[in-house]
Structures are given as structure tokens and as C-alpha cells.
């Protein structure tokens, strides 16, 4: 038995993740899938929304170039948060620093 806690993802987060993966994987933008993703966002609490934003940040980094544009078409505030999360992704294995680094411990 492991002493590390297992990450528990809520059902609403899983459904939102599936909805966005469908939107990001489609060849053409589908308005009905976008509406379904928008509905799933409304069901998320703050913790799950922040998880989704980080996940979408990774997705925009590794998926097709239209991923961020598609997220913008669903919700512009969400796209701005995703862009901010993407800017904080690890670069060459090290997290990006916010602001100026601390000079003392």
C-alpha cells in the first residue's frame, strides 16, 4: 500500500475534460460541442476550474495550433487564464519564474 494520496478527480471535471478534448480534436470547429463544453465549465467549482485551466494550458502547448483559438471561441476569460497558465509551464524541465526571483532563503 502506498503512503502517497491518490488524486481524486470529480465527475464534473472528467466530463469537462472530455468535452474540451472533443472540441480540440475535431477537424472543424463544431458549435454544438462548444456549447457542451461551455455547459461543463459552469458545473465546475474553483478547484476543478483551476485544474482544467492547467490541463488546457498543457493541451495548447502540445496539440494543434488552433487549440487556443478554439478555447477563445468558447470563453474568452477561460482562454486568457489558459494563456497565463501556459506561460508558467516548465521550460526545459524548470518552472517559469514569476516576477523577480527571491534573493534570500
Helices and strands as residue ranges (DSSP letters): H 11-25, H 31-42, H 46-62, H 67-74, H 76-87
